């Protein structure tokens, strides 16, 4: 008696991946809704409030010094070795390689450049905004502080805001932003929040950052994630341009006409309907045309089926033009007179 083998979870996973030969036609792309705009404005106000509080040497700076004198790495030395490795999850080089490898595999499976383009745009915004703030404010870290109780601003440092914290928010938060289902997005959002919070507190434990640096790093990374929907239209055009160049180059090699990319479909917003303001609606992206065949160009005139055509040889047709001839008879012309 023949029995079927029970599929394991890994077998079912690969079977599901094999059913994704083409790019999904409907991708849940976050939009800049009214709720997101309000959240972006509140985060920006919080960012500016932290900067003003540090510049004014308020209670936040005094609390920074109290945490520094507490020296957490001396209070709990048994976890120092583990946290030395854990803080790498906020380091830009290793995390960028890991996340880029995963998003590159997703781009290859789904035949879209959006994951890699979004990740590149997020890193570009991170380097531009956080790097400019670091250099512009020049705050020194706890290990290099010179005057007790001062904010240590404009001293040539580069730790305000915390780059490890902002990088952890953006690098792991982009996975939640690019999730294909709302359920996966919720799980990845919770996971990225835990990682970014723990990485920021780890830098405070190690004494490399003030607590206010970490708080500002969280706000800086969240601002970048909230602003990504504004970048979506530009990246859609960039992707279409790259795919157009690829299709033209492939058509030049094969001699076939280049396929025309499908236009993007944007849902209409109606008053009070499913596209009402304040709600995030999925955006239908243009489907990649890498596998679209070029249209066949036929000669003008009536076209007969293959079975109705008369085979032709260089000497002429093999069948005599006698309408009364019946196929399958063995009658042959007699020789002589």
C-alpha positions, 0 to 999 in steps of 0.5 A: 500500500502506497502512502504519501509523505507528510509535509514538514513546515519547511516543505510547505514554506518552499512549496508556497514560495514556488507558487510566486513566480511573478510579482504580486499585482496588489501590494499593500503600500502605506500612504501618507494619510492624515493620521500619519501626517499628525503623527509625523508632526507630533514626532517632529515637535518632540524632536525639537523639544528634546533639542531645546531642552539640551541646549537650555541645560534643563533637567534633562541634562542633569538627568543625563549626568545622574545616569552617567555617575550611576555607571550602569556597566559597573552596577551589572557587570555580568551582562557586559559581555552579552551587551557588547554583541547586542549593540551590533544590531544598531551598527550600520554596516552589519545590519545593512548587509543583513537586511539588504540580503533579505530584501534583495532575495524578496526583490528577486522572488517578487520581480520588483525593485521596490524593497531595495529602493526603499531601503536605499532611500531610508539609509540615504535619509538617515545619513543625511539628517542624522549626520547633519545633526551630529556635526551641527551640534557637536556634542561630546559623549560621557567618556569625553565630558569636560565640565560637570553639569554642562550640555557639552554642545559644540565641542567637536563631538558626534553623538547627538542624536545617537546613530546606533539608535536611529539606525536600529529604528530605520533598519529593522523598521523598514522590514515592518514598513515593507511587510506584505500583510497587516498581520506581519506588519504588526509583528515586525513593528513590535519586534523592531520597537523592542530591538531599537529600544534595547539597542538604545538603552545598551548604549547608555549602559555602556556609557557611550551615549547620554540618555537624551542622545538615545531619546533623540535617536528614537525620534530621528529614526521614527521621522524617517519611517513616517516620511517614507510614503512621500518618497514612494511616487519618486521611487516608483518612477525610478523603478519604471525607468530602471526596468525600461532600460533593462527591457530596452537593453534586452530587446536590443540583444534579442532584436525584439521590440521592447515591452511597454511597462504597465501604468500604475493604478491609483485608487480613487478617493470618494467622500465617506467611502473606503478611500476616505481621508485619514485611512491608509489604502493599498496602492496598486503598483505597476507590474513588472514586464520582464516576462511580457512577450512582444506582440506578434506582427502578422502580415495583412490579409486573410490567414488560414489555419495550418491544417488548411495550407497546401505544402509548397516545395521549390518545384511547386505544390506536391498536391495536384489541383484536382478538386475531385481527388479523394484523399487516401485513394491509390489511383495512379495515372496510366502510362502509354496511349 
